[in-house]
């Protein structure tokens, strides 16, 4: 029985502590559309560490509090400054990834002025893992694209969008 327990535990762990986020500016709608992907097991462990208990995100057992806990957590760890001003996102929804390993969270920032600069801060799971990284793919106006890697040493990045 202990071998089975060991195999189950090691199969559920992964060595990569990574979240991936895509941020895309919709110039016509003047919105930032955000999709972030976070490993479910790491997120659940973090919720437990913070005293929320297991939320069973994206399962039939999902607790009534799960989405509220998720939104509160994301609010503490994902932020934007547009043209030097704090902007707040709206939670659009969540879904499980096709491989069932991650949760996709959809956020949107609305009524944005033409973008001159944007600061993106993404610190999900940084409190849990020393080696946690956030990879961000930004698509902005005039097809400007940037890839950003954030970690404990670099919690945010400012992108200047001078035309």
C-alpha positions in Angstrom: 0.0 0.0 0.0 2.8 2.5 0.7 4.2 2.0 -2.8 0.8 2.9 -4.3 0.6 5.9 -2.0 4.0 7.1 -3.1 3.2 6.6 -6.8 -0.1 8.6 -6.5 1.7 11.4 -4.7 4.6 11.6 -7.2 2.3 11.4 -10.2 0.3 14.4 -9.0 3.4 16.6 -8.4 5.3 18.5 -11.0 8.7 20.1 -11.0 7.7 23.2 -12.9 6.2 26.1 -10.9 4.8 28.2 -13.7 1.8 30.2 -14.6 1.1 31.5 -18.1 -0.8 34.6 -19.0 -1.9 36.1 -22.3 -2.8 39.8 -22.4 -4.3 41.1 -25.6 -5.4 44.7 -26.3 -8.6 45.0 -28.3 -8.2 48.4 -29.9 -11.7 48.6 -31.3 -13.4 47.7 -28.0 -10.7 49.5 -25.9 -10.3 46.5 -23.6 -7.5 44.3 -22.3 -8.5 40.6 -22.6 -6.6 38.5 -20.1 -6.3 34.7 -19.9 -4.2 33.2 -17.2 -3.4 29.5 -16.7 -2.5 28.2 -13.3 -1.8 24.6 -12.2 -4.8 23.4 -10.2 -2.9 21.4 -7.7 -0.6 24.3 -6.8 -3.6 26.7 -6.5 -5.5 24.2 -4.3 -2.4 23.8 -2.0 -2.2 27.6 -1.7 -5.8 27.9 -0.8 -5.4 25.3 1.9 -2.3 27.1 3.2 -4.3 30.3 3.4 -7.0 28.6 5.5 -9.7 28.3 2.8 -9.6 24.5 2.6 -9.8 22.5 -0.6 -12.0 24.2 -3.1 -12.2 21.5 -5.7 -12.0 24.0 -8.5 -13.6 22.9 -11.8 -14.9 19.7 -10.5 -18.3 18.4 -9.5 -17.2 18.8 -5.9 -16.5 22.5 -6.3 -17.5 24.4 -3.2 -19.9 27.3 -3.3 -17.1 29.6 -2.1 -14.6 28.5 -4.8 -15.1 31.2 -7.3 -15.1 33.9 -4.6 -11.9 32.5 -3.1 -10.3 32.4 -6.6 -11.3 36.0 -7.5 -10.0 37.3 -4.1 -6.8 35.5 -4.7 -6.3 36.7 -8.2 -7.2 40.3 -7.1 -4.2 40.1 -4.7 -1.9 38.8 -7.4 -2.7 40.2 -10.8 -2.8 44.0 -11.3 -2.4 46.5 -14.1 -1.4 50.2 -14.4 -2.4 51.7 -17.7 -0.8 55.1 -18.6 0.4 55.3 -14.9 -3.0 54.8 -13.4 -4.3 51.7 -11.5 -6.9 49.8 -13.6 -9.1 47.1 -12.2 -10.2 44.0 -14.1 -13.5 42.2 -14.2 -13.7 38.4 -13.7 -15.3 36.9 -16.8 -15.0 33.2 -15.8 -13.0 30.1 -15.5 -12.7 26.7 -17.1 -10.5 23.6 -16.8 -7.7 23.0 -19.3 -8.1 20.1 -21.7 -5.5 18.1 -19.8 -7.3 18.8 -16.5 -4.1 20.1 -14.9 -4.8 23.8 -15.0 -7.5 26.3 -14.5 -7.9 29.0 -17.2 -9.1 32.3 -15.7 -10.5 35.0 -17.9 -10.3 38.7 -16.9 -11.1 41.9 -18.8 -10.2 45.6 -18.3 -12.7 47.9 -20.0 -12.9 51.5 -21.1 -9.2 52.1 -21.6 -7.7 55.2 -23.1 -5.3 54.7 -26.0 -2.4 52.8 -24.5 0.9 54.6 -23.9 2.3 52.3 -21.3 1.1 49.3 -19.3 2.5 47.8 -16.1 1.7 44.2 -15.5 2.1 42.6 -12.1 1.5 38.8 -11.9 2.6 37.1 -8.6 0.4 34.1 -8.5 1.9 31.3 -6.3 5.0 33.3 -5.5 4.2 32.9 -1.8 4.1 29.1 -2.3 7.2 28.4 -4.4 10.6 30.1 -4.4 11.1 29.1 -8.1 7.6 30.2 -9.3 7.6 32.1 -12.5 4.9 33.9 -14.5 5.3 33.9 -18.3 3.3 36.7 -20.0 2.6 37.1 -23.7 1.5 40.6 -24.4 -0.2 41.6 -27.7 -0.7 45.4 -28.0 -1.6 48.0 -30.5 0.1 48.0 -33.9 0.9 44.3 -33.4 3.4 45.0 -30.7 4.2 41.8 -28.9 6.3 41.1 -25.9 7.2 38.1 -23.8 7.8 38.7 -20.2 9.1 36.4 -17.4 8.3 37.6 -13.9 9.7 36.0 -10.7 10.4 36.9 -7.1 13.2 39.4 -8.3 11.0 41.0 -10.9 7.4 41.2 -9.8 6.2 43.5 -12.6 7.1 44.9 -16.0 6.3 48.2 -17.7 5.8 48.1 -21.4 6.1 51.4 -23.2 3.9 51.6 -26.3 5.3 54.7 -28.0 4.0 54.8 -31.5 
